[in-house]
Each structure stands twice: as C-alpha cells, then as structure tokens.
Amino acid sequence: HGGGNMDSAMDFAHGCLPEDLQYEIRDMLDNRDAAWAPNKIVDLRERMVHVWKHGDECNRDVVLLDIAMEKFYRQRIEAMNTAGMTADDKLGTLEAAVRNVCVCGDFDRMAMALDFFRKANGPAEENGGLVRWSSEWGKTMDAALDYVALSMEKHMDELCSYAQRAAYPIGMSAEVDFAYLDNFGEEVVRGHSMFAVSKMIGEVRDEIRASAGRSPWLIVSNGCEQLSLHAGVVQVVPLADIQGQDFCHNPIVALTAKLGGLEDIPPGVTAVITASPVDLLSHIAIRARQMGVLLAAMPDPGGWAELMSFSGDGVRIDIVGEEVMVKRSDLGPAAAATVAGPPTGQYIEGLTITPSANVPVWMVDPTNYAEGIVGGKSKSLSTLGFSPTLSTYAMMSDNMRGGDLTVPNSNAIPFGSFEKALRADEATLEKVAVATAAVAAADDAGDADLRRDALDVLRDIIVYQLKMPEGMGPVIQTAIQSYGGEATTRGVWTAIKRVWASKWNERAYLSRKACGVEEEELCMATLLMELVPAEYSFVLHTANPVTGNQHEVYGEICVGLGEALVGNEPGNALSFTAQKVKGFPHIVRSLPSKPTKHVAQKDTRTIIARSDSNGEDLEGFAGAGLYDSIVVDAPTLEPVDYANEPLIWDAEKRSAMIKKLAELAVAIEVEMKSPQDIEGCIVGGSTYILQSRPQVL
C-alpha cells in the first residue's frame, strides 16, 4: 500500500496522535527537504509505533501515515549525494537506516545486528574504550557491518521467496506475462527500505576495511606460479553446476557468486573467485590448497563488477601482498596446461587405499583402533587420548591453568560393518545393486541430472530400508549408556546408516572417480562420540595454510558448534596467526560476524556419528568433508548476540584463548610429528580435542 503522501496521511491521522507528536510531525513536514529530516523521520516512526502497534488498538490512519513517512525516508536516502559526507556521517546515516527497518519489529536478526552496530559506533565508554578509527576499532566495526549485511541478505531473501511464491499462482490466474512473474519477488525487495541500508553499507565499507588494515580481497589459496603467465578463460558459473566436468584441455577461471563450501573443484579449474566470504579452513579451502588452485573472495561490489568484465577472456593472475591482480593474457590454453593438471582419474599419483580387515565384531574401543579397522580420524583420537605429551602440556602449561584438556571417549563401528549388514538383508542388497548399476549407467551416459537422481535413490534405500542386523542393537545400546543414556537405538541406527549412505553423495562419488578410486575400495567406519555442547569451536592449522609458513599457527574460532566453521557458513570467524615462540605473540586478522550459531539441544545428551573412511587424510590428498557426520538429536540454530559477546569486547579473554590454542596446536604437532589440521571446542575452562589430521601443505 503506497499510503498516499505524508500531508494527506497526516490530515487523517493527527487526531489519533499525542499533541507533542503532532507538533513534531508538522514541523518535519514543513522542513522535509532539510538535511536533518530523514533522521527525524526515524525518530518519529519509533515513537509512533507505540500508537499503532503497541497501543490499545491499531489505528488504520496512523498505519498509513507511518507507511507514507517510511516511503519518503527511503526515497531521500536513495537519492542522497554522499560525496561531501565524512565517514562518521555515513555511519550515522547507516545507523538510522538500520533503525528505520527495525521500527516494526519484523526482522529479529536485524535487531540484533543493530545492537552490535550501535555499540561499535558508540562512544568509547560504551564499547570497551575502543579508539575510533584505530585498527582495533576498525576490525570491530568491520565485523558489525558484516553482521548487518548478512542479516539484511537473509531477511530480503526470505521476503523475495515469500513474494515469488505468491506471484506465480496469482499472476498466472490473471494471465500476466511470465517474464514479469519471474522478477516479481526481486522487484518487491527493490522497493523495500533495506535498500537504503545496502546503499550506506556500500558507501562506508571500504573506509572501514582500510581502518582495520584489511584489503577487500580474502586470499584462501595462492594457487601456483604459472597463473602469472596464463590462468585460463574466465567463466561466470556456479561451481555446483560444473561438478564432475573436466576442463583440462581448456582451463578456466570460475567466477561464482556464492559457495556452499563443500563443492569439489573440477580438473582444469585453475582458480575460483567468489563474491561471498570463504572460511580459510572450510573443506573447499583445504581442497583448493591441496590441488594448487587459487581460491579467493572479492566481496566488494565494485571489485566484483570489475572481475565480471573479464567474462570470456583469457587472463593471467598475480598475487601482490593482499591483492589479487587479474589482467588479460595474450597467451592461449596451451600455456595453462601445467596449471590445470592431468585429466580426471590421473591427477593424484600413487594414491593408495588401505583395505578393510576382517573384523568379527560390530564395535571396537580406542585400544583397538588400527589400520584396516578404522580410518585416520579414529586412530588420531586414540593416539592423542593416550599421549604423554598432551598430558604433560595440560598439567604444566600456564595457559591451561584452571582448565582441563580432554579427548572425548569414543567407540567405532569398524570397516566392513556396512557390507556385513547389507549381506544380512537380501532384499535391500538387491535394491542397492540395482541402484548402483543405475548410477553407473547415468554416469556412462554423461547425464549429470540422472546421475544425481540415481545417487539420491541409492542413499534413500540405505537410510530407509536397510534393516538392523542381529547383534547390532545391544552394541548400540552399550554406546548409548556410555554417552548419557538419552539417545534412542533407532536414532543412533539411523545416524549410522546416514553416515554409510554418504559414501554416495555426489561430492564423494565424483571425488573417487577423479582420483581413480574404485567403489569397492572405499570403506566406511563410523565413530560414535557424545556431542560436546560447545560454547566455542576452533580449527587450527599448525602451519599457515595461505603462506605455508611452518613457524606460525593459523586459527579460526566461532561461537557454538563447529559446523559454522567447517561448512563455510556466511560471515567471518575470529581468525588469527600466532608465532611458535615463547608467549605466542599473535595478530587478530578478523573478528567474528557469523550471524548464527549451532547449539546442542538444551538439557539433552546426544551422540554424533562421524564418518571415518579409508579415503581421507591420505598422503597428498585431503579428503576432508567428503562424507557426512550426523548428530542424532540435531542441533538448533540461534542468532549470535555479538553486542554482548566476549570474543568481540573482551580483548584480554580473547588473547588468553588464542595463546592457549596456539600452544595446544604446537603440542599436538609434536605428538603427531607433522603439521596438523585440528578441530576442537571449548566449554567453560575445558578444551576438547575432537579431531586431528595431517595438514596437506
């Protein structure tokens, strides 16, 4: 509803408003073109909401006045010339724009983002003494801006979806041209006041990142030296749409607006550049570094638009400091042959898969975690659990004072258990054989959609039709009693089956095909552990994964469970580098802005079934993230209250946490005798090591 103009709306609504509010609205109307008018409108709308929304009744005329004022405000901000404004003025206008969209209380996450932003933008006595425009303040404001932007994207994507869902049936009934219907949701969003927020973020973000000492670029993997000669032809394409393809004969640079974080990088893709943030330790980041592929993010809209202008052109790429320099290349595809690597099935030479041992039992404990029985995940946990090096560290380290270091107890369903269970269920065995043949046939035909459907059917057969074999029930019950006694046998059995079925998710299937691994060679163990209700989760690399520097630790920390880190969810983690010397001097690279946290269900002790195949953590191949881990009682998603989060505001606590984790990383590296990729979490003063695998440099 357009609401008409403000004057006529006020004529109808004035009798329903308090006298002081009537006077101030009339004054604003008389001075609507003044520079102060937009911010005054926000003040007035915040006071009017108590009349029409929180009063005894909702008055239609006041609602229409609010709509008219909101529309006028949006038009003023969108037409505003910011050329003469200072950065502080822009931040003030942005704060008002965020307040404006929060007036009606429709956007819960944006309200939390506003609290974070206001605190960062406030006086020093309210934000922990941060000196405005210092590097520390810049990092805090950078995180706050990111949180506002991500909240805006979430709410507007939802609005677009809701509007679009209604547009099709209504529009088609009215015989509206289909071309208009396709864009209806987007047009609804374009008319929303969030666009004023988006404009002001774009106006000020570069200055904030500069104050934080940060380039717009985020370089995750440097790629190889030959990129400076010829990297390939630029293609603008979602990475998910080219899974399973081979570009070795015509290498490409993929510009993909968003990444899920779990995609594979097809052979012949020499560089992946995205507009969305990428966690340095997400699964796609690990694979990019292992394959020697450049992976970088350019979230700045202007920088992204410049990259898009290279579409269809051959380019060369140089990395200078924090910058990725993309220039047109006069060389052709032949120059990129050494960049792209050999064709599918040949580019990991000498990859060996440990065969499964014949284990007669359904479950083994850590004393029996061994080659051929379980994968590297279980074996490393067993090593760390019995490590005198870590025990000494936990007792002697000043950084661990007042806390515990724990490797959680676990049990494992060993290699061969899936095959044994399948043989015991002849009906399902036959269906799996038919479904597996259908996958192979679709693959041979080169039909990616048919292959994807066949893989879905195969996984569903395993999850929903495979019967629990004799003897498995008591084993699961034993595990349940060991980890709190609250999970159900059916829930744990379903989680185990989902882990087994993940052997045939598309990423894993294509990865095996690319590496030349036969289907029957891949065996899956399942690690059963109690889910630790993490307050903070971390990932540590004992050698810097970007620079390769083995004298410093690179780490990331997020609020809640670790899925937000390893799944490359939107936003930044707290990222840092720490030198491997006494005192562990460190640099905070970014403060956290991931808008949601994964939280274990309240008052529920549950189990996580973790994949542990013989096709991960191999020499020269980081297979992390190919297979699924399943929590029996799924965690919930909650927004993060960064306005009151110690990782943001308590520099002393943050520094102590970084030093403790850096020292822990070094202790684990000493025990494992090579650079490590470590996952863990913190609860109170206790630190839990959940995984350690060899780091592929």
C-alpha positions in Angstrom: 0.0 0.0 0.0 1.6 3.3 -1.1 -0.1 5.2 1.8 -0.5 8.4 -0.3 1.6 11.4 0.6 2.6 12.4 4.1 0.5 15.6 4.2 -2.9 13.9 3.4 -2.0 10.9 5.6 -1.3 13.4 8.5 -4.6 15.1 7.9 -6.4 11.8 8.6 -4.2 10.6 11.4 -3.4 13.7 13.5 -6.4 13.3 15.9 -5.1 9.8 16.9 -1.7 11.1 17.9 -0.4 12.8 21.1 -0.1 16.6 20.8 3.6 16.7 21.1 4.0 14.1 18.3 1.5 16.0 16.1 3.6 19.2 16.5 6.9 17.5 15.7 5.5 15.7 12.6 4.0 19.0 11.3 7.5 20.6 11.9 9.2 17.8 10.0 6.6 18.2 7.1 7.4 21.9 6.9 11.1 21.2 6.7 11.1 17.9 4.8 13.9 19.0 2.5 16.3 19.8 5.3 19.3 17.6 5.9 18.1 16.6 9.3 14.6 15.5 8.1 15.5 11.8 7.3 16.9 11.1 10.7 13.9 12.9 12.3 11.5 10.7 10.4 13.2 7.6 12.0 12.8 9.2 15.5 9.1 9.9 14.8 8.4 6.4 13.5 10.0 4.8 16.5 7.6 6.9 18.7 4.5 6.3 16.5 4.9 2.6 16.7 3.7 2.7 20.3 0.4 4.2 19.0 -0.5 1.9 16.2 1.3 -1.4 17.2 1.6 -1.4 20.9 -1.4 0.8 21.9 -4.9 -0.4 22.8 -6.0 -0.6 19.2 -4.3 -0.5 15.8 -5.5 2.7 14.0 -5.6 2.4 10.2 -4.9 6.1 9.6 -1.7 6.1 11.8 -0.5 3.0 10.0 -0.9 4.7 6.6 0.9 7.8 7.9 3.8 5.5 9.0 3.9 3.9 5.5 4.0 7.3 3.9 6.8 8.5 6.1 8.8 5.3 5.6 8.4 5.7 1.8 9.6 9.3 1.9 12.6 8.3 4.1 13.6 5.6 1.6 13.4 8.0 -1.3 15.5 10.6 0.4 18.3 8.1 1.3 18.4 6.5 -2.1 18.7 10.0 -3.7 21.2 11.2 -1.2 24.5 12.5 -2.5 27.2 11.3 -0.1 30.1 12.9 -1.8 30.5 15.6 0.8 29.8 13.4 3.8 32.5 12.2 6.2 32.8 8.6 7.1 31.4 9.3 10.5 28.4 11.0 8.9 27.8 8.0 6.7 28.0 5.6 9.7 25.4 7.8 11.5 23.1 7.7 8.4 23.6 3.9 8.2 22.6 3.5 11.9 19.5 5.5 11.2 18.7 3.4 8.2 19.0 0.2 10.2 16.8 1.7 12.9 14.3 2.5 10.3 13.9 -1.1 9.1 13.7 -2.3 12.7 10.8 0.0 13.7 8.0 -2.5 13.1 9.9 -5.4 14.8 9.6 -7.6 11.7 13.3 -8.5 11.5 14.7 -10.3 14.6 18.2 -10.8 13.3 18.5 -7.2 12.0 17.5 -6.0 15.5 20.5 -8.0 17.0 22.7 -6.6 14.2 21.5 -3.1 15.2 22.6 -3.7 18.8 26.0 -4.8 17.7 26.4 -1.9 15.2 25.3 0.8 17.7 27.7 -0.4 20.3 30.6 -0.4 17.8 29.5 3.0 16.5 29.0 4.5 20.0 31.3 6.4 22.3 34.4 4.8 23.8 32.9 4.5 27.3 30.2 2.2 25.8 32.4 0.0 23.6 35.2 -1.0 25.9 37.4 2.1 25.2 38.0 1.5 21.5 39.7 4.4 19.9 37.7 5.5 16.9 39.4 4.8 13.5 42.1 2.7 15.2 42.9 -0.7 13.8 41.1 -2.5 16.7 38.0 -0.3 16.3 38.1 -0.9 12.5 38.1 -4.7 13.0 35.1 -4.4 15.4 33.2 -2.1 13.0 34.1 -4.4 10.1 32.5 -7.3 11.9 29.4 -5.2 12.8 29.0 -4.1 9.2 29.3 -7.7 8.0 26.6 -8.8 10.5 24.3 -6.1 9.3 24.9 -7.1 5.7 24.3 -10.8 6.3 21.1 -10.1 8.3 19.8 -7.9 5.5 20.5 -10.6 2.9 18.7 -13.2 5.0 15.6 -11.1 5.5 15.4 -9.9 1.9 16.0 -13.4 0.5 13.1 -14.6 2.6 10.9 -11.7 1.5 11.7 -12.4 -2.1 10.9 -16.1 -1.7 7.5 -15.4 0.0 6.6 -12.8 -2.6 7.6 -15.0 -5.5 5.7 -18.0 -4.1 2.5 -16.0 -4.2 3.3 -14.3 -7.5 3.0 -17.4 -9.7 -0.5 -18.6 -8.8 -1.9 -15.1 -8.7 -0.2 -13.9 -11.8 -0.9 -17.0 -13.9 -4.6 -16.8 -12.9 -4.6 -13.2 -14.1 -2.8 -14.2 -17.3 0.2 -12.0 -16.6 3.2 -12.4 -18.9 5.5 -15.0 -17.4 8.5 -12.7 -17.8 7.1 -10.3 -15.3 6.4 -13.0 -12.8 10.0 -14.2 -12.8 11.2 -10.9 -11.4 8.3 -10.1 -9.1 10.0 -11.1 -5.9 13.1 -9.1 -6.8 11.0 -6.0 -7.5 9.3 -6.3 -4.1 12.8 -6.4 -2.5 14.0 -3.4 -4.5 11.1 -1.4 -3.1 12.0 -2.2 0.5 13.8 0.2 2.9 16.6 -2.4 3.3 17.9 -0.9 0.0 18.8 2.2 2.0 20.8 0.0 4.4 22.5 -1.7 1.4 23.4 1.7 -0.1 25.0 3.0 3.1 27.0 -0.1 3.7 28.5 0.2 0.3 29.3 3.8 0.9 31.3 3.2 4.0 32.7 -0.3 3.9 35.9 0.4 2.1 36.9 3.0 4.6 36.2 0.7 7.5 38.2 -2.2 6.0 41.1 0.3 5.4 41.0 1.4 9.0 41.1 -2.3 10.0 44.2 -2.7 7.8 42.3 -5.2 5.5 42.2 -5.5 1.8 38.8 -6.2 0.2 40.4 -9.4 -1.1 40.5 -12.6 1.0 43.1 -15.0 -0.4 42.4 -18.5 0.7 44.8 -20.5 -1.5 47.6 -18.9 -3.6 47.5 -21.3 -6.5 50.6 -22.0 -8.5 53.2 -19.7 -10.1 52.1 -20.4 -13.7 49.0 -18.4 -13.1 51.1 -15.3 -13.8 51.5 -16.5 -17.4 48.0 -17.7 -18.2 45.3 -18.9 -15.8 42.6 -19.7 -18.4 39.4 -18.3 -19.7 37.0 -16.6 -17.2 33.6 -18.3 -16.9 30.8 -16.8 -14.7 29.2 -20.0 -13.4 28.1 -21.5 -10.0 30.7 -24.1 -9.0 27.9 -26.5 -8.1 26.8 -26.5 -11.8 30.1 -27.8 -13.1 30.6 -30.7 -10.7 32.0 -33.8 -12.5 33.2 -31.9 -15.6 36.8 -31.8 -16.9 38.3 -28.6 -18.2 41.9 -29.8 -18.6 42.0 -29.2 -22.3 40.6 -25.7 -21.9 41.4 -24.4 -18.4 39.0 -21.9 -16.8 38.9 -19.3 -14.0 35.5 -19.8 -12.3 33.7 -16.7 -11.0 31.0 -18.0 -8.7 28.9 -15.6 -6.7 28.3 -18.0 -3.8 30.0 -21.1 -2.5 28.4 -23.8 -0.3 31.9 -24.7 1.0 31.6 -28.4 0.2 31.9 -28.4 -3.6 34.7 -30.2 -5.4 36.9 -28.2 -7.8 36.8 -29.9 -11.2 40.1 -30.7 -13.0 41.1 -27.8 -15.2 39.7 -25.1 -13.0 42.8 -23.1 -12.1 41.1 -20.5 -10.0 37.9 -20.0 -8.1 36.9 -16.4 -7.2 33.7 -15.8 -5.3 31.8 -12.7 -4.1 31.0 -14.3 -0.7 33.3 -14.7 2.3 35.2 -18.0 2.4 36.5 -19.6 5.6 40.2 -20.4 5.2 39.6 -23.8 6.8 36.4 -24.8 5.1 36.5 -28.1 3.1 36.7 -26.3 -0.3 39.6 -24.2 1.0 41.5 -27.3 2.0 40.9 -28.9 -1.3 41.9 -25.8 -3.2 45.3 -25.6 -1.4 45.9 -29.3 -1.9 45.2 -29.1 -5.6 47.2 -25.9 -6.1 44.1 -23.9 -7.2 43.7 -20.2 -6.5 40.7 -19.6 -4.2 39.9 -16.0 -3.3 36.9 -13.8 -2.3 36.2 -10.3 -3.6 33.1 -9.2 -1.5 33.3 -5.6 -2.7 30.6 -5.0 -5.3 32.8 -2.7 -7.3 35.7 -5.1 -7.4 33.3 -8.0 -8.3 31.9 -6.0 -11.2 35.4 -5.4 -12.5 36.1 -9.1 -12.4 32.8 -9.9 -14.2 34.1 -7.7 -17.1 36.7 -10.3 -17.8 34.0 -12.9 -18.7 35.0 -14.9 -21.8 38.6 -13.5 -21.8 41.8 -15.3 -21.2 43.6 -13.9 -18.1 46.7 -14.1 -16.0 46.7 -13.7 -12.2 49.4 -12.3 -9.9 49.2 -12.0 -6.1 50.8 -8.9 -4.7 50.5 -8.6 -1.0 46.8 -8.9 -0.1 45.8 -8.1 -3.7 44.8 -10.4 -6.5 45.7 -8.8 -9.8 43.7 -10.1 -12.7 44.8 -9.0 -16.2 44.1 -10.1 -19.7 46.5 -12.5 -21.2 47.8 -12.8 -24.8 48.6 -16.5 -24.3 46.3 -19.3 -25.1 45.1 -22.5 -23.4 48.3 -24.3 -24.1 50.1 -22.0 -21.7 47.8 -23.2 -18.9 48.4 -26.9 -19.4 50.8 -27.1 -16.5 48.4 -25.2 -14.3 45.4 -27.4 -14.9 47.0 -30.7 -14.0 46.4 -34.1 -15.7 42.9 -35.3 -16.7 40.3 -36.9 -14.4 41.4 -40.1 -12.7 45.1 -39.4 -13.0 46.0 -36.2 -11.0 46.8 -37.9 -7.7 49.7 -40.2 -8.5 50.3 -43.2 -6.3 47.2 -42.8 -4.1 46.8 -45.9 -2.0 43.7 -47.0 -0.1 44.2 -49.3 2.9 42.0 -52.4 2.5 39.5 -53.4 5.2 40.5 -56.0 7.7 38.0 -58.8 8.5 36.6 -57.6 11.9 34.2 -60.1 13.5 32.6 -57.6 15.9 30.2 -54.7 15.4 32.1 -52.2 17.6 35.6 -51.6 18.8 37.0 -49.3 21.5 40.0 -46.9 21.2 42.5 -49.6 22.2 41.6 -51.5 19.0 41.7 -48.5 16.6 44.1 -49.7 14.0 44.9 -49.7 10.3 42.3 -51.7 8.3 39.8 -51.5 11.2 39.1 -47.7 11.4 40.1 -44.6 9.5 42.6 -41.9 10.4 40.1 -39.9 12.4 39.6 -42.6 15.0 43.3 -43.6 15.0 44.5 -40.0 15.7 42.0 -39.6 18.5 43.3 -42.8 20.1 46.9 -41.5 19.8 46.0 -38.2 21.4 43.9 -39.8 24.1 46.9 -41.8 25.3 49.5 -39.1 24.6 52.0 -38.3 27.4 53.0 -35.1 25.5 49.4 -33.7 25.8 49.1 -34.9 29.4 52.3 -33.0 30.3 51.1 -29.9 28.4 47.7 -30.0 30.3 49.5 -30.2 33.7 52.4 -27.8 33.1 51.1 -25.1 30.8 50.4 -21.7 32.3 47.8 -21.2 29.6 45.9 -24.3 30.7 45.8 -23.2 34.4 42.2 -23.5 35.8 41.0 -25.7 32.9 41.1 -29.3 31.6 42.2 -30.8 28.3 40.1 -33.7 27.2 39.9 -36.1 24.3 36.3 -37.4 24.4 35.6 -41.1 24.8 34.5 -42.9 21.6 33.6 -46.2 20.1 33.7 -47.1 16.4 31.7 -49.3 14.1 34.6 -50.8 12.1 35.2 -51.1 8.4 33.2 -53.9 6.7 30.2 -53.4 9.0 28.0 -51.8 6.3 28.8 -54.6 3.9 28.1 -57.2 6.6 24.7 -55.6 7.4 23.8 -55.4 3.8 24.5 -59.1 3.2 22.2 -59.9 6.1 19.3 -58.1 4.4 19.0 -59.8 1.0 16.0 -57.6 -0.2 17.9 -54.4 0.4 21.1 -55.9 -1.0 19.3 -56.5 -4.3 17.9 -53.0 -4.4 21.3 -51.4 -3.7 22.8 -53.5 -6.5 20.2 -52.2 -9.0 20.6 -48.6 -7.8 24.4 -48.8 -8.0 24.0 -50.0 -11.6 21.7 -47.1 -12.4 24.3 -44.6 -11.1 27.0 -46.2 -13.3 24.7 -46.2 -16.3 23.8 -42.5 -15.8 27.5 -41.6 -15.4 28.4 -43.6 -18.6 25.7 -41.7 -20.5 27.1 -38.3 -19.2 23.8 -37.4 -17.8 24.6 -35.4 -14.6 20.9 -34.9 -13.6 20.1 -38.6 -14.0 23.2 -39.5 -12.0 22.2 -37.1 -9.2 18.7 -38.7 -9.0 20.2 -42.2 -9.0 22.5 -41.3 -6.2 19.6 -39.9 -4.2 17.7 -43.1 -4.7 20.7 -45.2 -3.6 21.1 -43.2 -0.4 17.4 -43.4 0.4 17.4 -47.1 0.1 20.2 -47.4 2.6 18.8 -45.0 5.1 15.1 -46.0 5.0 15.2 -49.7 4.0 18.3 -51.3 5.5 17.3 -53.4 8.5 19.3 -53.6 11.7 21.3 -56.8 11.7 21.2 -59.3 14.6 23.6 -58.2 17.3 23.8 -54.5 16.4 21.0 -53.4 18.8 22.8 -54.4 22.0 26.0 -52.8 20.7 24.2 -49.5 20.1 22.6 -49.7 23.5 26.0 -50.1 25.1 27.2 -46.9 23.3 24.1 -45.0 24.4 24.6 -45.9 28.0 28.2 -44.8 27.8 27.2 -41.4 26.5 24.3 -40.3 28.7 21.7 -42.9 28.0 19.3 -40.4 26.4 19.6 -41.2 22.6 17.4 -43.9 21.2 18.6 -47.1 19.5 16.5 -46.2 16.4 18.0 -42.7 16.3 21.6 -43.9 16.5 21.0 -46.7 13.9 19.5 -44.1 11.5 22.5 -41.8 12.1 24.9 -44.7 11.3 23.0 -45.5 8.1 23.2 -41.9 7.0 27.0 -42.0 7.5 27.2 -45.1 5.4 24.9 -43.7 2.7 27.1 -40.6 2.5 29.6 -42.7 0.5 27.2 -42.0 -2.4 26.7 -38.3 -2.0 27.6 -36.5 -5.3 30.8 -34.8 -4.0 32.2 -38.1 -2.7 31.3 -40.1 -5.8 32.9 -37.6 -8.1 35.9 -37.2 -6.0 36.5 -41.0 -6.1 36.0 -41.0 -9.8 38.5 -38.2 -10.2 41.1 -39.9 -8.0 40.7 -43.3 -9.7 39.4 -45.0 -6.5 37.1 -48.0 -7.2 33.8 -48.1 -5.4 34.6 -51.3 -3.6 37.9 -49.9 -2.3 36.2 -47.2 -0.2 35.3 -48.5 3.3 33.4 -46.5 5.9 33.8 -46.8 9.7 31.6 -44.8 12.0 33.0 -43.1 15.1 30.4 -42.7 17.9 31.0 -39.9 20.4 29.0 -37.9 22.8 28.3 -34.5 21.3 30.2 -31.9 23.3 27.9 -28.8 23.9 30.5 -26.3 22.7 30.4 -22.7 23.7 33.2 -22.0 21.2 34.6 -24.2 18.4 38.0 -23.9 16.7 40.0 -25.1 13.8 43.8 -24.8 14.0 46.5 -25.3 11.3 50.0 -25.7 12.7 51.4 -24.3 9.5 49.9 -21.2 7.9 47.8 -22.6 5.1 48.0 -19.5 3.0 51.7 -18.7 3.2 53.0 -22.2 4.0 54.9 -20.7 7.0 55.5 -23.5 9.4 56.7 -21.2 12.1 53.2 -19.8 12.9 49.8 -21.3 13.7 46.7 -20.2 11.8 43.4 -20.5 13.7 39.7 -19.7 13.5 37.2 -19.6 16.3 33.4 -19.4 16.2 30.6 -19.3 18.7 28.8 -22.6 19.2 29.4 -25.9 17.5 31.9 -26.2 14.7 29.5 -26.7 11.8 29.6 -22.9 11.2 33.4 -23.2 10.5 33.8 -26.4 8.5 30.7 -25.8 6.5 31.9 -22.3 5.3 28.7 -20.6 6.5 28.4 -16.9 5.8 30.4 -14.4 7.8 33.8 -14.4 9.3 35.3 -16.3 12.2 37.7 -14.9 14.7 40.9 -15.5 12.7 44.4 -15.2 14.0 48.0 -16.1 13.4 50.4 -16.9 16.3 54.1 -17.3 16.3 55.5 -20.5 17.6 57.8 -18.8 20.2 57.5 -18.1 23.9 54.4 -16.1 24.7 52.9 -16.9 21.3 52.7 -13.3 20.0 49.6 -13.1 17.8 47.7 -11.0 15.3 43.9 -10.9 15.1 43.1 -10.9 11.4 39.3 -10.6 11.8 36.6 -10.6 14.5 33.6 -12.9 14.2 30.5 -12.0 12.3 28.8 -15.4 11.5 25.2 -14.5 12.3 24.1 -17.9 13.6 25.5 -20.5 16.0 24.8 -24.2 16.1 23.7 -25.2 19.6 23.2 -28.6 21.1 19.6 -29.2 22.2 19.1 -27.9 25.7 19.2 -30.5 28.6 19.8 -33.3 26.0 22.9 -35.5 26.0 23.2 -36.9 22.5 25.6 -38.8 20.2 27.3 -37.7 17.0 28.0 -40.4 14.4 31.1 -39.3 12.5 32.3 -40.6 9.1 35.7 -42.2 9.2 36.6 -43.7 5.8 39.8 -45.1 4.4 39.7 -42.5 1.7 40.5 -39.5 3.9 43.7 -38.0 5.2 45.9 -39.8 2.7 49.4 -38.9 1.6 49.0 -35.9 -0.7 45.2 -35.9 -0.6 43.0 -34.0 1.9 39.6 -35.8 1.6 38.0 -33.8 4.5 34.3 -33.1 4.2 33.5 -35.6 1.5 31.5 -37.8 3.9 28.8 -36.9 6.4 28.7 -36.8 10.2 25.3 -36.9 11.8 24.1 -35.7 15.2 21.3 -38.0 16.5 19.4 -35.1 18.0 20.0 -32.3 15.5 21.4 -29.0 16.9 19.3 -25.9 16.8 20.3 -22.6 15.0 20.3 -19.4 17.1 21.4 -15.9 16.2 24.6 -14.7 17.9 24.4 -11.7 20.2 27.6 -10.0 19.3 26.7 -6.9 21.3 27.5 -8.9 24.4 30.0 -11.5 23.0 33.3 -11.5 24.9 35.2 -12.6 21.7 34.4 -9.1 20.4 34.7 -6.9 23.5 37.0 -8.7 26.0 40.5 -8.4 24.5 42.1 -10.0 27.5 39.9 -13.1 27.3 40.4 -13.3 23.6 44.1 -13.1 23.8 44.3 -15.7 26.5 42.2 -18.1 24.4 44.4 -17.6 21.4 47.6 -18.2 23.3 46.1 -21.4 24.8 45.1 -22.7 21.4 48.4 -21.9 19.8 50.3 -23.7 22.5 47.9 -26.7 22.2 48.4 -26.8 18.4 52.2 -27.0 18.9 51.9 -29.8 21.5 49.7 -31.8 19.1 52.1 -31.2 16.2 54.9 -32.5 18.4 52.9 -35.6 19.3 51.8 -36.3 15.7 55.3 -35.5 14.2 53.9 -33.4 11.3 51.8 -30.3 10.6 48.3 -30.8 11.7 44.7 -29.7 10.9 43.0 -29.7 14.3 39.3 -29.3 15.3 38.1 -28.8 18.9 35.8 -26.9 21.2 35.8 -25.0 24.5 33.2 -25.4 27.3 33.9 -23.2 30.3 37.6 -23.6 31.1 37.8 -27.1 29.4 39.2 -27.7 26.0 38.2 -30.7 23.9 40.2 -32.1 21.0 37.7 -33.6 18.5 40.0 -34.4 15.6 43.5 -34.0 14.3 44.6 -34.9 10.8 47.8 -34.4 8.8 47.8 -31.0 7.2 48.3 -31.1 3.4 50.6 -28.1 2.5 
